[in-house]
Amino acid sequence: MLWLNKNKRIWRTAILIMLLVAIIGPWTFERINVPSKYPCQSPFIRLEGDFCGQPMSGIRIFTWMIPGMISSIVGLASGGINFIDWARQFIFSSFLFLLIIPIVTTILLITGKESRYLRLIHLIAWGMAICFVLLVGFTTSLSHWWELWGTWLFLGLAICILILELLSLKIKKEMV
C-alpha cells in the first residue's frame, strides 16, 4: 500500500491518459429518423423504432459546452429564447464542466500542487463526474450500451481514481 502513495504521479498520469482515450471514444448516438421499413446505412445502426444512430465521440460533447453557454446567453440577451429555454441550455452546458473539473484537478495534483483543499475539491469533482456520466450513460440507448464504450470506460476510470485517492488518503492518515 505504501507503493500507492510513493507512485501517485504514475497512476494519476496513467489514468489521465486512459481518460483521454475514453473521451475520444463514443459517448452517445447522433439520432436520425429513418422509418423502420428502411435499413440503416453504415455507420448508422438501428436504435429503436424509427431511429438510427451513429456513435458520437465524447469530444463532440465537449465542443458543445462553450458555444452552448455563449449562444444561451446571447439568446437570452437578444430575446431570442425565453428564460426556461435559456436555463435548460445553460445548465446542460454547465454540467459538461463536471467532466473537465476533475481532469484539471488531477493535472494540478500531478504537477505537485497538492493541498488538503485541492484534494477535497478533487474527490468531490470525481464524485460529481461519476454521477454525470451515469446520467449520460443511462439516458442513451441502453439496448446498445456496449457500443458506447467511451462512456463506460470513463465511468470505470473515474471510479478507480476515486478509490485510489481515498486509499491514498487513508494511508496518509495512518502514517501520521
CNS distance restraints for C-alpha pairs under 8 A (distance, minus, plus):
assign (resid   1 and name CA) (resid   5 and name CA) 7.35 0.50 0.50
assign (resid   1 and name CA) (resid 171 and name CA) 7.38 0.50 0.50
assign (resid   2 and name CA) (resid   6 and name CA) 6.36 0.50 0.50
assign (resid   2 and name CA) (resid 171 and name CA) 7.44 0.50 0.50
assign (resid   3 and name CA) (resid   7 and name CA) 5.97 0.50 0.50
assign (resid   4 and name CA) (resid   8 and name CA) 6.15 0.50 0.50
assign (resid   4 and name CA) (resid 164 and name CA) 7.82 0.50 0.50
assign (resid   4 and name CA) (resid 168 and name CA) 6.51 0.50 0.50
assign (resid   5 and name CA) (resid 168 and name CA) 5.83 0.50 0.50
assign (resid   5 and name CA) (resid 171 and name CA) 7.57 0.50 0.50
assign (resid   5 and name CA) (resid 172 and name CA) 7.68 0.50 0.50
assign (resid   7 and name CA) (resid  11 and name CA) 6.56 0.50 0.50
assign (resid   8 and name CA) (resid  12 and name CA) 5.90 0.50 0.50
assign (resid   8 and name CA) (resid 110 and name CA) 7.62 0.50 0.50
assign (resid   9 and name CA) (resid  13 and name CA) 5.86 0.50 0.50
assign (resid   9 and name CA) (resid 109 and name CA) 7.87 0.50 0.50
assign (resid   9 and name CA) (resid 110 and name CA) 5.19 0.50 0.50
assign (resid  10 and name CA) (resid  14 and name CA) 6.11 0.50 0.50
assign (resid  11 and name CA) (resid  15 and name CA) 6.06 0.50 0.50
assign (resid  12 and name CA) (resid  16 and name CA) 6.04 0.50 0.50
assign (resid  12 and name CA) (resid 106 and name CA) 6.86 0.50 0.50
assign (resid  12 and name CA) (resid 110 and name CA) 6.68 0.50 0.50
assign (resid  12 and name CA) (resid 161 and name CA) 7.54 0.50 0.50
assign (resid  13 and name CA) (resid  17 and name CA) 6.19 0.50 0.50
assign (resid  13 and name CA) (resid 110 and name CA) 7.01 0.50 0.50
assign (resid  14 and name CA) (resid  18 and name CA) 6.33 0.50 0.50
assign (resid  15 and name CA) (resid  19 and name CA) 6.02 0.50 0.50
assign (resid  15 and name CA) (resid 157 and name CA) 6.65 0.50 0.50
assign (resid  15 and name CA) (resid 161 and name CA) 7.28 0.50 0.50
assign (resid  16 and name CA) (resid  20 and name CA) 6.41 0.50 0.50
assign (resid  16 and name CA) (resid 103 and name CA) 7.22 0.50 0.50
assign (resid  16 and name CA) (resid 106 and name CA) 7.55 0.50 0.50
assign (resid  17 and name CA) (resid  21 and name CA) 6.61 0.50 0.50
assign (resid  18 and name CA) (resid  22 and name CA) 6.29 0.50 0.50
assign (resid  18 and name CA) (resid 157 and name CA) 7.69 0.50 0.50
assign (resid  19 and name CA) (resid  23 and name CA) 6.19 0.50 0.50
assign (resid  19 and name CA) (resid 153 and name CA) 7.68 0.50 0.50
assign (resid  19 and name CA) (resid 154 and name CA) 5.85 0.50 0.50
assign (resid  19 and name CA) (resid 157 and name CA) 6.89 0.50 0.50
assign (resid  20 and name CA) (resid  24 and name CA) 6.32 0.50 0.50
assign (resid  21 and name CA) (resid  25 and name CA) 6.38 0.50 0.50
assign (resid  21 and name CA) (resid 150 and name CA) 7.58 0.50 0.50
assign (resid  22 and name CA) (resid  26 and name CA) 7.91 0.50 0.50
assign (resid  22 and name CA) (resid  58 and name CA) 7.71 0.50 0.50
assign (resid  22 and name CA) (resid 149 and name CA) 7.53 0.50 0.50
assign (resid  22 and name CA) (resid 150 and name CA) 4.31 0.50 0.50
assign (resid  22 and name CA) (resid 151 and name CA) 6.77 0.50 0.50
assign (resid  22 and name CA) (resid 153 and name CA) 5.62 0.50 0.50
assign (resid  22 and name CA) (resid 154 and name CA) 5.33 0.50 0.50
assign (resid  23 and name CA) (resid  27 and name CA) 7.84 0.50 0.50
assign (resid  23 and name CA) (resid  57 and name CA) 6.91 0.50 0.50
assign (resid  23 and name CA) (resid  58 and name CA) 4.75 0.50 0.50
assign (resid  23 and name CA) (resid  59 and name CA) 5.92 0.50 0.50
assign (resid  23 and name CA) (resid 150 and name CA) 6.01 0.50 0.50
assign (resid  23 and name CA) (resid 151 and name CA) 7.67 0.50 0.50
assign (resid  23 and name CA) (resid 154 and name CA) 7.20 0.50 0.50
assign (resid  24 and name CA) (resid  57 and name CA) 5.58 0.50 0.50
assign (resid  24 and name CA) (resid  58 and name CA) 5.71 0.50 0.50
assign (resid  24 and name CA) (resid  59 and name CA) 5.84 0.50 0.50
assign (resid  24 and name CA) (resid 150 and name CA) 6.97 0.50 0.50
assign (resid  25 and name CA) (resid  56 and name CA) 7.86 0.50 0.50
assign (resid  25 and name CA) (resid  57 and name CA) 5.20 0.50 0.50
assign (resid  25 and name CA) (resid  58 and name CA) 6.22 0.50 0.50
assign (resid  25 and name CA) (resid 148 and name CA) 7.40 0.50 0.50
assign (resid  25 and name CA) (resid 149 and name CA) 6.53 0.50 0.50
assign (resid  25 and name CA) (resid 150 and name CA) 4.20 0.50 0.50
assign (resid  25 and name CA) (resid 151 and name CA) 7.58 0.50 0.50
assign (resid  26 and name CA) (resid  55 and name CA) 5.43 0.50 0.50
assign (resid  26 and name CA) (resid  56 and name CA) 4.99 0.50 0.50
assign (resid  26 and name CA) (resid  57 and name CA) 4.16 0.50 0.50
assign (resid  26 and name CA) (resid  58 and name CA) 5.94 0.50 0.50
assign (resid  26 and name CA) (resid 147 and name CA) 7.24 0.50 0.50
assign (resid  26 and name CA) (resid 148 and name CA) 4.89 0.50 0.50
assign (resid  26 and name CA) (resid 149 and name CA) 6.14 0.50 0.50
assign (resid  26 and name CA) (resid 150 and name CA) 4.91 0.50 0.50
assign (resid  26 and name CA) (resid 151 and name CA) 6.89 0.50 0.50
assign (resid  27 and name CA) (resid  55 and name CA) 7.04 0.50 0.50
assign (resid  27 and name CA) (resid  56 and name CA) 5.93 0.50 0.50
assign (resid  27 and name CA) (resid  57 and name CA) 5.61 0.50 0.50
assign (resid  27 and name CA) (resid  58 and name CA) 5.22 0.50 0.50
assign (resid  27 and name CA) (resid 136 and name CA) 8.00 0.50 0.50
assign (resid  27 and name CA) (resid 137 and name CA) 7.63 0.50 0.50
assign (resid  27 and name CA) (resid 148 and name CA) 5.09 0.50 0.50
assign (resid  27 and name CA) (resid 149 and name CA) 7.04 0.50 0.50
assign (resid  27 and name CA) (resid 150 and name CA) 5.39 0.50 0.50
assign (resid  27 and name CA) (resid 151 and name CA) 4.91 0.50 0.50
assign (resid  28 and name CA) (resid  55 and name CA) 5.83 0.50 0.50
assign (resid  28 and name CA) (resid  56 and name CA) 5.36 0.50 0.50
assign (resid  28 and name CA) (resid  57 and name CA) 7.25 0.50 0.50
assign (resid  28 and name CA) (resid  58 and name CA) 7.72 0.50 0.50
assign (resid  28 and name CA) (resid 136 and name CA) 7.92 0.50 0.50
assign (resid  28 and name CA) (resid 137 and name CA) 7.89 0.50 0.50
assign (resid  28 and name CA) (resid 140 and name CA) 6.15 0.50 0.50
assign (resid  28 and name CA) (resid 141 and name CA) 7.97 0.50 0.50
assign (resid  28 and name CA) (resid 148 and name CA) 6.31 0.50 0.50
assign (resid  29 and name CA) (resid  53 and name CA) 5.07 0.50 0.50
assign (resid  29 and name CA) (resid  54 and name CA) 5.16 0.50 0.50
assign (resid  29 and name CA) (resid  55 and name CA) 4.52 0.50 0.50
assign (resid  29 and name CA) (resid  56 and name CA) 5.40 0.50 0.50
assign (resid  29 and name CA) (resid 140 and name CA) 7.31 0.50 0.50
assign (resid  29 and name CA) (resid 141 and name CA) 7.76 0.50 0.50
assign (resid  30 and name CA) (resid  53 and name CA) 5.16 0.50 0.50
assign (resid  30 and name CA) (resid  54 and name CA) 5.14 0.50 0.50
assign (resid  30 and name CA) (resid  55 and name CA) 6.35 0.50 0.50
assign (resid  30 and name CA) (resid  56 and name CA) 6.09 0.50 0.50
assign (resid  31 and name CA) (resid  51 and name CA) 6.29 0.50 0.50
assign (resid  31 and name CA) (resid  52 and name CA) 5.70 0.50 0.50
assign (resid  31 and name CA) (resid  53 and name CA) 4.36 0.50 0.50
assign (resid  31 and name CA) (resid  54 and name CA) 6.70 0.50 0.50
assign (resid  32 and name CA) (resid  51 and name CA) 5.62 0.50 0.50
assign (resid  32 and name CA) (resid  52 and name CA) 5.46 0.50 0.50
assign (resid  32 and name CA) (resid  53 and name CA) 6.15 0.50 0.50
assign (resid  33 and name CA) (resid  50 and name CA) 5.64 0.50 0.50
assign (resid  33 and name CA) (resid  51 and name CA) 4.63 0.50 0.50
assign (resid  33 and name CA) (resid  52 and name CA) 6.38 0.50 0.50
assign (resid  34 and name CA) (resid  38 and name CA) 6.64 0.50 0.50
assign (resid  34 and name CA) (resid  39 and name CA) 7.85 0.50 0.50
assign (resid  34 and name CA) (resid  40 and name CA) 7.21 0.50 0.50
assign (resid  34 and name CA) (resid  50 and name CA) 5.18 0.50 0.50
assign (resid  34 and name CA) (resid  51 and name CA) 5.41 0.50 0.50
assign (resid  34 and name CA) (resid  52 and name CA) 6.22 0.50 0.50
assign (resid  35 and name CA) (resid  49 and name CA) 7.67 0.50 0.50
assign (resid  35 and name CA) (resid  50 and name CA) 4.53 0.50 0.50
assign (resid  35 and name CA) (resid  51 and name CA) 7.12 0.50 0.50
assign (resid  36 and name CA) (resid  49 and name CA) 6.19 0.50 0.50
assign (resid  36 and name CA) (resid  50 and name CA) 4.90 0.50 0.50
assign (resid  36 and name CA) (resid  51 and name CA) 7.57 0.50 0.50
assign (resid  39 and name CA) (resid  46 and name CA) 7.74 0.50 0.50
assign (resid  40 and name CA) (resid  44 and name CA) 5.72 0.50 0.50
assign (resid  40 and name CA) (resid  45 and name CA) 5.68 0.50 0.50
assign (resid  40 and name CA) (resid  46 and name CA) 5.99 0.50 0.50
assign (resid  40 and name CA) (resid  52 and name CA) 6.16 0.50 0.50
assign (resid  41 and name CA) (resid  45 and name CA) 7.23 0.50 0.50
assign (resid  43 and name CA) (resid  54 and name CA) 6.00 0.50 0.50
assign (resid  44 and name CA) (resid  52 and name CA) 5.84 0.50 0.50
assign (resid  44 and name CA) (resid  53 and name CA) 4.99 0.50 0.50
assign (resid  44 and name CA) (resid  54 and name CA) 4.46 0.50 0.50
assign (resid  44 and name CA) (resid  55 and name CA) 7.63 0.50 0.50
assign (resid  45 and name CA) (resid  52 and name CA) 5.26 0.50 0.50
assign (resid  45 and name CA) (resid  53 and name CA) 5.39 0.50 0.50
assign (resid  45 and name CA) (resid  54 and name CA) 6.48 0.50 0.50
assign (resid  46 and name CA) (resid  51 and name CA) 6.26 0.50 0.50
assign (resid  46 and name CA) (resid  52 and name CA) 4.35 0.50 0.50
assign (resid  46 and name CA) (resid  53 and name CA) 6.46 0.50 0.50
assign (resid  47 and name CA) (resid  51 and name CA) 5.68 0.50 0.50
assign (resid  47 and name CA) (resid  52 and name CA) 5.17 0.50 0.50
assign (resid  47 and name CA) (resid  53 and name CA) 6.20 0.50 0.50
assign (resid  47 and name CA) (resid 141 and name CA) 6.93 0.50 0.50
assign (resid  47 and name CA) (resid 143 and name CA) 7.51 0.50 0.50
assign (resid  47 and name CA) (resid 144 and name CA) 7.38 0.50 0.50
assign (resid  48 and name CA) (resid  52 and name CA) 7.30 0.50 0.50
assign (resid  55 and name CA) (resid 147 and name CA) 7.40 0.50 0.50
assign (resid  55 and name CA) (resid 148 and name CA) 7.01 0.50 0.50
assign (resid  56 and name CA) (resid  60 and name CA) 6.97 0.50 0.50
assign (resid  57 and name CA) (resid  61 and name CA) 7.16 0.50 0.50
assign (resid  57 and name CA) (resid 150 and name CA) 7.71 0.50 0.50
assign (resid  58 and name CA) (resid  62 and name CA) 6.50 0.50 0.50
assign (resid  58 and name CA) (resid 150 and name CA) 7.18 0.50 0.50
assign (resid  58 and name CA) (resid 151 and name CA) 7.84 0.50 0.50
assign (resid  59 and name CA) (resid  63 and name CA) 6.28 0.50 0.50
assign (resid  60 and name CA) (resid  64 and name CA) 6.56 0.50 0.50
assign (resid  61 and name CA) (resid  65 and name CA) 6.99 0.50 0.50
assign (resid  61 and name CA) (resid  96 and name CA) 7.86 0.50 0.50
assign (resid  62 and name CA) (resid  96 and name CA) 6.92 0.50 0.50
assign (resid  63 and name CA) (resid  67 and name CA) 7.38 0.50 0.50
assign (resid  64 and name CA) (resid  68 and name CA) 5.52 0.50 0.50
assign (resid  64 and name CA) (resid  93 and name CA) 7.27 0.50 0.50
assign (resid  65 and name CA) (resid  69 and name CA) 6.34 0.50 0.50
assign (resid  65 and name CA) (resid  93 and name CA) 4.79 0.50 0.50
assign (resid  65 and name CA) (resid  94 and name CA) 7.28 0.50 0.50
assign (resid  65 and name CA) (resid  96 and name CA) 6.36 0.50 0.50
assign (resid  65 and name CA) (resid  97 and name CA) 7.71 0.50 0.50
assign (resid  66 and name CA) (resid  70 and name CA) 6.21 0.50 0.50
assign (resid  66 and name CA) (resid  93 and name CA) 7.16 0.50 0.50
assign (resid  67 and name CA) (resid  71 and name CA) 5.90 0.50 0.50
assign (resid  68 and name CA) (resid  72 and name CA) 6.06 0.50 0.50
assign (resid  68 and name CA) (resid  89 and name CA) 6.68 0.50 0.50
assign (resid  68 and name CA) (resid  90 and name CA) 7.04 0.50 0.50
assign (resid  68 and name CA) (resid  93 and name CA) 5.87 0.50 0.50
assign (resid  69 and name CA) (resid  73 and name CA) 6.25 0.50 0.50
assign (resid  69 and name CA) (resid  89 and name CA) 7.10 0.50 0.50
assign (resid  69 and name CA) (resid  90 and name CA) 5.43 0.50 0.50
assign (resid  69 and name CA) (resid  93 and name CA) 5.82 0.50 0.50
assign (resid  69 and name CA) (resid  94 and name CA) 7.60 0.50 0.50
assign (resid  70 and name CA) (resid  74 and name CA) 6.09 0.50 0.50
assign (resid  71 and name CA) (resid  75 and name CA) 5.79 0.50 0.50
assign (resid  72 and name CA) (resid  76 and name CA) 6.12 0.50 0.50
assign (resid  72 and name CA) (resid  81 and name CA) 7.81 0.50 0.50
assign (resid  72 and name CA) (resid  86 and name CA) 5.32 0.50 0.50
assign (resid  72 and name CA) (resid  89 and name CA) 6.09 0.50 0.50
assign (resid  72 and name CA) (resid  90 and name CA) 6.11 0.50 0.50
assign (resid  73 and name CA) (resid  77 and name CA) 6.12 0.50 0.50
assign (resid  73 and name CA) (resid  86 and name CA) 7.20 0.50 0.50
assign (resid  73 and name CA) (resid  90 and name CA) 7.81 0.50 0.50
assign (resid  74 and name CA) (resid  78 and name CA) 5.97 0.50 0.50
assign (resid  75 and name CA) (resid  79 and name CA) 5.88 0.50 0.50
assign (resid  75 and name CA) (resid  80 and name CA) 4.64 0.50 0.50
assign (resid  75 and name CA) (resid  81 and name CA) 5.28 0.50 0.50
assign (resid  75 and name CA) (resid  86 and name CA) 7.38 0.50 0.50
assign (resid  76 and name CA) (resid  80 and name CA) 6.11 0.50 0.50
assign (resid  76 and name CA) (resid  81 and name CA) 5.44 0.50 0.50
assign (resid  76 and name CA) (resid  82 and name CA) 6.48 0.50 0.50
assign (resid  76 and name CA) (resid  83 and name CA) 6.77 0.50 0.50
assign (resid  76 and name CA) (resid  86 and name CA) 6.24 0.50 0.50
assign (resid  81 and name CA) (resid  85 and name CA) 6.17 0.50 0.50
assign (resid  81 and name CA) (resid  86 and name CA) 6.32 0.50 0.50
assign (resid  82 and name CA) (resid  86 and name CA) 6.17 0.50 0.50
assign (resid  83 and name CA) (resid  87 and name CA) 6.01 0.50 0.50
assign (resid  84 and name CA) (resid  88 and name CA) 6.23 0.50 0.50
assign (resid  85 and name CA) (resid  89 and name CA) 6.21 0.50 0.50
assign (resid  86 and name CA) (resid  90 and name CA) 5.91 0.50 0.50
assign (resid  87 and name CA) (resid  91 and name CA) 5.83 0.50 0.50
assign (resid  88 and name CA) (resid  92 and name CA) 6.13 0.50 0.50
assign (resid  89 and name CA) (resid  93 and name CA) 6.18 0.50 0.50
assign (resid  90 and name CA) (resid  94 and name CA) 6.03 0.50 0.50
assign (resid  91 and name CA) (resid  95 and name CA) 6.08 0.50 0.50
assign (resid  92 and name CA) (resid  96 and name CA) 6.73 0.50 0.50
assign (resid  93 and name CA) (resid  97 and name CA) 7.29 0.50 0.50
assign (resid  94 and name CA) (resid  98 and name CA) 7.50 0.50 0.50
assign (resid  95 and name CA) (resid  99 and name CA) 7.85 0.50 0.50
assign (resid  95 and name CA) (resid 132 and name CA) 7.44 0.50 0.50
assign (resid  96 and name CA) (resid 100 and name CA) 7.22 0.50 0.50
assign (resid  97 and name CA) (resid 101 and name CA) 6.09 0.50 0.50
assign (resid  98 and name CA) (resid 102 and name CA) 7.15 0.50 0.50
assign (resid  98 and name CA) (resid 125 and name CA) 6.80 0.50 0.50
assign (resid  98 and name CA) (resid 128 and name CA) 6.49 0.50 0.50
assign (resid  98 and name CA) (resid 129 and name CA) 5.25 0.50 0.50
assign (resid  98 and name CA) (resid 132 and name CA) 7.13 0.50 0.50
assign (resid  99 and name CA) (resid 103 and name CA) 7.03 0.50 0.50
assign (resid  99 and name CA) (resid 129 and name CA) 5.50 0.50 0.50
assign (resid  99 and name CA) (resid 132 and name CA) 7.92 0.50 0.50
assign (resid 100 and name CA) (resid 104 and name CA) 6.25 0.50 0.50
assign (resid 101 and name CA) (resid 105 and name CA) 6.21 0.50 0.50
assign (resid 101 and name CA) (resid 125 and name CA) 6.29 0.50 0.50
assign (resid 102 and name CA) (resid 106 and name CA) 6.02 0.50 0.50
assign (resid 102 and name CA) (resid 122 and name CA) 5.92 0.50 0.50
assign (resid 102 and name CA) (resid 125 and name CA) 5.07 0.50 0.50
assign (resid 102 and name CA) (resid 126 and name CA) 5.46 0.50 0.50
assign (resid 102 and name CA) (resid 129 and name CA) 7.29 0.50 0.50
assign (resid 103 and name CA) (resid 107 and name CA) 6.27 0.50 0.50
assign (resid 104 and name CA) (resid 108 and name CA) 6.25 0.50 0.50
assign (resid 105 and name CA) (resid 109 and name CA) 6.18 0.50 0.50
assign (resid 105 and name CA) (resid 118 and name CA) 7.18 0.50 0.50
assign (resid 105 and name CA) (resid 121 and name CA) 7.66 0.50 0.50
assign (resid 105 and name CA) (resid 122 and name CA) 5.54 0.50 0.50
assign (resid 106 and name CA) (resid 110 and name CA) 6.14 0.50 0.50
assign (resid 106 and name CA) (resid 122 and name CA) 7.08 0.50 0.50
assign (resid 107 and name CA) (resid 111 and name CA) 6.25 0.50 0.50
assign (resid 108 and name CA) (resid 112 and name CA) 6.61 0.50 0.50
assign (resid 108 and name CA) (resid 113 and name CA) 5.59 0.50 0.50
assign (resid 108 and name CA) (resid 114 and name CA) 7.36 0.50 0.50
assign (resid 109 and name CA) (resid 113 and name CA) 5.36 0.50 0.50
assign (resid 109 and name CA) (resid 114 and name CA) 5.26 0.50 0.50
assign (resid 109 and name CA) (resid 118 and name CA) 7.93 0.50 0.50
assign (resid 109 and name CA) (resid 119 and name CA) 7.95 0.50 0.50
assign (resid 114 and name CA) (resid 118 and name CA) 6.43 0.50 0.50
assign (resid 114 and name CA) (resid 119 and name CA) 6.89 0.50 0.50
assign (resid 115 and name CA) (resid 119 and name CA) 6.18 0.50 0.50
assign (resid 116 and name CA) (resid 120 and name CA) 6.32 0.50 0.50
assign (resid 117 and name CA) (resid 121 and name CA) 6.32 0.50 0.50
assign (resid 118 and name CA) (resid 122 and name CA) 5.92 0.50 0.50
assign (resid 119 and name CA) (resid 123 and name CA) 6.17 0.50 0.50
assign (resid 120 and name CA) (resid 124 and name CA) 6.24 0.50 0.50
assign (resid 121 and name CA) (resid 125 and name CA) 5.88 0.50 0.50
assign (resid 122 and name CA) (resid 126 and name CA) 6.24 0.50 0.50
assign (resid 123 and name CA) (resid 127 and name CA) 6.22 0.50 0.50
assign (resid 123 and name CA) (resid 162 and name CA) 6.50 0.50 0.50
assign (resid 123 and name CA) (resid 165 and name CA) 7.45 0.50 0.50
assign (resid 124 and name CA) (resid 128 and name CA) 6.19 0.50 0.50
assign (resid 125 and name CA) (resid 129 and name CA) 6.06 0.50 0.50
assign (resid 126 and name CA) (resid 130 and name CA) 6.13 0.50 0.50
assign (resid 126 and name CA) (resid 158 and name CA) 6.32 0.50 0.50
assign (resid 126 and name CA) (resid 159 and name CA) 7.94 0.50 0.50
assign (resid 126 and name CA) (resid 161 and name CA) 7.98 0.50 0.50
assign (resid 126 and name CA) (resid 162 and name CA) 6.45 0.50 0.50
assign (resid 127 and name CA) (resid 131 and name CA) 6.48 0.50 0.50
assign (resid 127 and name CA) (resid 162 and name CA) 7.39 0.50 0.50
assign (resid 128 and name CA) (resid 132 and name CA) 6.22 0.50 0.50
assign (resid 129 and name CA) (resid 133 and name CA) 6.06 0.50 0.50
assign (resid 129 and name CA) (resid 158 and name CA) 7.50 0.50 0.50
assign (resid 130 and name CA) (resid 134 and name CA) 6.11 0.50 0.50
assign (resid 130 and name CA) (resid 155 and name CA) 6.03 0.50 0.50
assign (resid 130 and name CA) (resid 158 and name CA) 6.34 0.50 0.50
assign (resid 130 and name CA) (resid 159 and name CA) 7.08 0.50 0.50
assign (resid 131 and name CA) (resid 135 and name CA) 6.25 0.50 0.50
assign (resid 132 and name CA) (resid 136 and name CA) 6.24 0.50 0.50
assign (resid 133 and name CA) (resid 137 and name CA) 5.85 0.50 0.50
assign (resid 133 and name CA) (resid 151 and name CA) 6.68 0.50 0.50
assign (resid 133 and name CA) (resid 154 and name CA) 7.73 0.50 0.50
assign (resid 133 and name CA) (resid 155 and name CA) 6.27 0.50 0.50
assign (resid 134 and name CA) (resid 138 and name CA) 6.00 0.50 0.50
assign (resid 134 and name CA) (resid 155 and name CA) 7.36 0.50 0.50
assign (resid 135 and name CA) (resid 139 and name CA) 6.09 0.50 0.50
assign (resid 136 and name CA) (resid 140 and name CA) 6.48 0.50 0.50
assign (resid 136 and name CA) (resid 151 and name CA) 7.85 0.50 0.50
assign (resid 137 and name CA) (resid 142 and name CA) 7.87 0.50 0.50
assign (resid 137 and name CA) (resid 145 and name CA) 7.80 0.50 0.50
assign (resid 137 and name CA) (resid 151 and name CA) 6.35 0.50 0.50
assign (resid 137 and name CA) (resid 152 and name CA) 7.40 0.50 0.50
assign (resid 138 and name CA) (resid 142 and name CA) 6.55 0.50 0.50
assign (resid 140 and name CA) (resid 145 and name CA) 7.89 0.50 0.50
assign (resid 141 and name CA) (resid 145 and name CA) 6.53 0.50 0.50
assign (resid 144 and name CA) (resid 148 and name CA) 7.35 0.50 0.50
assign (resid 145 and name CA) (resid 149 and name CA) 7.45 0.50 0.50
assign (resid 148 and name CA) (resid 152 and name CA) 7.02 0.50 0.50
assign (resid 149 and name CA) (resid 153 and name CA) 5.87 0.50 0.50
assign (resid 150 and name CA) (resid 154 and name CA) 6.07 0.50 0.50
assign (resid 151 and name CA) (resid 155 and name CA) 6.22 0.50 0.50
assign (resid 152 and name CA) (resid 156 and name CA) 6.08 0.50 0.50
assign (resid 153 and name CA) (resid 157 and name CA) 6.10 0.50 0.50
assign (resid 154 and name CA) (resid 158 and name CA) 5.96 0.50 0.50
assign (resid 155 and name CA) (resid 159 and name CA) 6.20 0.50 0.50
assign (resid 156 and name CA) (resid 160 and name CA) 6.19 0.50 0.50
assign (resid 157 and name CA) (resid 161 and name CA) 6.09 0.50 0.50
assign (resid 158 and name CA) (resid 162 and name CA) 6.14 0.50 0.50
assign (resid 159 and name CA) (resid 163 and name CA) 6.20 0.50 0.50
assign (resid 160 and name CA) (resid 164 and name CA) 6.08 0.50 0.50
assign (resid 161 and name CA) (resid 165 and name CA) 5.94 0.50 0.50
assign (resid 162 and name CA) (resid 166 and name CA) 6.17 0.50 0.50
assign (resid 163 and name CA) (resid 167 and name CA) 6.11 0.50 0.50
assign (resid 164 and name CA) (resid 168 and name CA) 6.00 0.50 0.50
assign (resid 165 and name CA) (resid 169 and name CA) 6.19 0.50 0.50
assign (resid 166 and name CA) (resid 170 and name CA) 6.22 0.50 0.50
assign (resid 167 and name CA) (resid 171 and name CA) 6.13 0.50 0.50
assign (resid 168 and name CA) (resid 172 and name CA) 6.14 0.50 0.50
assign (resid 169 and name CA) (resid 173 and name CA) 6.21 0.50 0.50
assign (resid 170 and name CA) (resid 174 and name CA) 6.23 0.50 0.50
assign (resid 171 and name CA) (resid 175 and name CA) 6.25 0.50 0.50
assign (resid 172 and name CA) (resid 176 and name CA) 6.53 0.50 0.50
